[in-house]
């Protein structure tokens, strides 16, 4: 008969195998869309429910039809990115306008709801740490209103947007595309700082945001025929906004294009991103606050390998990638 400690050892081995063998790529063209109380159309991209060994986090994609709103609810902290469309979000009764490229933050357990006031569907990305919160019995999610068609009286009941900040403590709720802050970074063609600096050990708060559990930190722009530096850290997601390329994660290659998402799994797995094309790539970066707690505990590990620096791709690297199975995601 096995004892509890033997069970723990077995569980540890199972976890290692699950992470090492898990998927790394979510293809936008393969998403399984469903209707929920909250969304007219939603799909999980990276989540345990679709086979990804996450650190308690998820990436979801939602669509709000023209003339519709999402449900109203509350839960843990959330980070949102508007890929297409325009409208406004109501957080704790305050209105915040958004458009294509807007980054938004929902504070912990604040009631919120999104409204489409434009002429095209809204496509948005949502990052949550729901499974982590639920695993420690701190997850609470409550539905206050279901999604549906907008009503004129309801739209008129909300005052016009007065600020981009939350009146409770002044933190930022929304940053629009024309407000992105560009930051020098030798590892990328350009680096737009959004809800966080993206630097290890610095946390996710930046530009007025106070993202602590789930954050959208950066947009990385890779020049044609360039690669990022090789590095390692706990979990992160990259969502391709433009172009196509591939990532090497733990010695395996994963090819991606616009609309795909890459999962860098929990742990300290070395990885690197490549743009072998003639056009630029843009990748939206998500991360979760638990990574900084884990990084502080992890001793003796280098998170950036300066010997494998960013720079221009050479012919040998391109040939090597093609030889090892170009386009394969293991």
ABEGO torsion letter per residue (X at the ends): XBBAAAAAAAAAAAAAAAAAABBABBBAAABBBBBBAABABBBBABBAAAGBBBAGBBBBBBBBBBGBBBBBBBBBBBBBBBABEBEBBBBGGBBBBBBBGBBBBBBBGBBBBBBBABABBBBBBBBBAAAAAAAAGABBBBBABBBEBBBAAAAAABBBBABABBAAAGBBABBBAAABBBBBBAABABBBBBABAGBBGAEABBGGBBBAABBBABBBBBBBGBBBBBBBBBBBBBBBABEBBBBBBGGBBBBBBBGBBBBBBBEBBBBBBBBABABBBBBBBBBBAAAAAAAAABBGBBABBAABBBEBBBAAAAAAAAAAGBGBBX
